[in-house]
């Protein structure tokens, strides 16, 4: 069986995440942060899956070339070796690359689990309360996801003492928005995506910002006072400067000046359709094209390699 159907297509998903770079900055200025968060997260997740799949396909080919490999003898058939251009180099290089991806993702998952366990232990005596106020002079506030109550808002007395009553309401509304909108899931998804393919790191940074902006806008709606929310964000950043940064979604996260500037401006408007003739539209359609080509390339490579290996086993 000829392997021409695989060819260079197996390499495309490894570099196509570059097509998503233009949207890493544009959504934070031109899209509603809720829309931007969903868009960026799904883009990163799909591109990461396709990239990892193609690394796995390359690893299969590379493993077949290793002496004493545990695969059936038929998998070392010359047709397999011809399946991917320069497979002896790329296939063998894919083995440590895929292992590093798996180790990195496991490390990220373990770190997230450990941080949540530590935070949960810190508020163990305040279980069942929607807000946990800790007697600590260090100023911080963050959202702690959890079941079955949906999580807790954790805030220190040091943070509360530096805010006015209106700013405290804005803080609580912001953190509750993190919990109700499940922002930790978006953040974890792009964290895994960036570990799977380093080209997706700009999207991870962008989602970290858009989730904060999303929570800001939710707080502005609930408090009906955009200016107070902006003041709360700015004041919280000032009083928490130099304090340890929480690994969970927290109030003073992200580029604070841009968040404050956005809150002092008009509320963002959700858009359902963007023309390709605009800068943002062109960036989004470019990313969409990249995702489509990546998905088709990885599917084509997977199907082609399946038939190659199937033919090799039957021969």
C-alpha positions, -999 to +999 in steps of 0.1 A: +000+000+000+013+034-009+017+059+019+015+091-002-017+101+016+002+107+048+033+125+037+039+160+050+003+162+064+015+146+096+038+175+103+013+203+096-006+201+130+027+206+148+031+241+133-004+252+125-009+266+160+010+296+147-021+306+127-039+313+160-013+339+172-032+368+156-063+362+178-043+360+210-044+398+214-073+409+193-102+394+213-092+411+245-099+445+229-126+438+203-147+409+216-168+404+246-145+386+271-170+357+274-169+351+236-131+355+236-126+330+263-147+303+246-130+310+212-095+310+225-100+279+247-116+258+220-090+269+195-061+260+218-077+226+228-084+215+192-050+225+179-033+208+209-052+175+204-043+175+167-007+182+175-005+155+201-022+130+178+004+136+151+032+133+176+018+099+185+016+088+149+052+099+144+062+080+175+046+048+162+067+051+130+098+059+150+093+030+174+090+006+144+126+016+135+141+008+169+159-025+172+142-049+195+110-029+195+079-047+210+058-041+179+049-069+154+076-075+128+053-064+100+053-029+114+089-025+103+079-032+067+096-008+042+061+006+035+060+018+071+094+034+068+083+052+037+051+065+053+066+097+067+093+118+050+126+115+070+108+091+094+141+078+108+148+113+122+113+127+129+099+094+141+126+088+166+126+125+177+088+122+183+094+096+210+110+119+236+089+148+224+056+129+232+070+116+265+079+152+275+043+163+266+028+136+287+051+143+317+045+181+314+007+176+313+008+152+343+029+177+362+005+205+354-025+184+365-007+174+397+003+210+405-034+221+400-046+193+422-020+201+449-028+238+450-065+231+453-059+206+481-037+231+500-063+259+495-091+235+507-072+226+538-067+263+546-105+269+547-113+235+563-128+251+593-151+273+572-166+245+551-202+252+539-197+290+537-198+307+504-172+333+516-142+323+537-125+352+554-090+342+567-073+362+594-042+371+575-025+405+570-013+395+536-039+409+510-053+383+487-086+371+473-093+341+450-120+317+439-117+282+452-138+257+430-154+228+448-184+205+451-212+202+458-217+239+467-199+252+437-169+266+456-159+294+479-146+329+477-115+331+498-104+365+510-080+377+537-087+404+563-057+422+548-075+426+515-108+436+530-093+462+552-079+480+522-112+483+503-143+504+507-177+487+512-186+492+476-152+478+464-157+448+486-190+441+469-173+443+436-146+419+448-171+393+459-191+397+427-159+392+406-149+360+425-184+346+424-184+351+387-152+330+385-170+302+403-203+304+385-187+306+350-163+277+358-133+298+348-109+272+363-118+248+336-109+272+308-076+280+325-067+243+330-076+235+294-053+261+279-026+252+305-027+216+291-028+229+255+003+251+261+021+221+276+012+200+246+025+225+220+046+256+231+032+275+201-001+278+220+014+297+250+002+331+237-034+317+239-028+305+275-018+341+284-048+355+265-073+333+283-058+342+316-066+378+308-101+373+292-113+352+322-104+381+344-122+406+321-152+383+319-154+383+357-149+421+357-179+425+334-201+401+354-192+421+386-200+454+368-235+440+358-242+427+393-231+459+411-244+482+384-213+503+389-184+499+364-163+527+380-164+511+415-153+478+400-124+495+382-114+512+414-116+479+433-094+462+407-068+490+408-068+493+446-065+455+451-035+454+428-018+482+447-023+468+481-014+433+471+018+443+453+046+421+464+023+396+480+024+359+469+004+354+437-023+328+440-023+300+414-061+300+413-081+328+396-076+358+418-088+394+419-056+413+411-045+390+383-036+399+347-026+433+332-045+455+357-041+488+337-059+473+307-086+458+329-092+492+346-092+510+312-118+486+298-140+490+329-139+528+326-150+525+290-184+513+276-195+477+282-184+453+254-210+441+229-214+405+220-209+398+183-223+368+164-206+373+130-175+391+119-167+401+084-135+388+069-127+423+057-120+435+093-087+429+112-104+408+138-125+389+113-094+381+092-076+369+123-105+347+134-110+332+099-072+325+097-074+307+130-105+288+118-087+278+086-057+266+107-079+245+129-097+230+099-065+221+081-050+207+114-080+185+120-081+172+084-043+166+084-043+147+116-074+127+105-058+119+071-025+108+088-043+086+113-064+069+087-035+064+063-012+050+090-040+027+102-043+012+067-005+010+063-001-009+095-031-031+088-017-041+054+017-047+070+002-071+095-017-090+068+013-093+046 
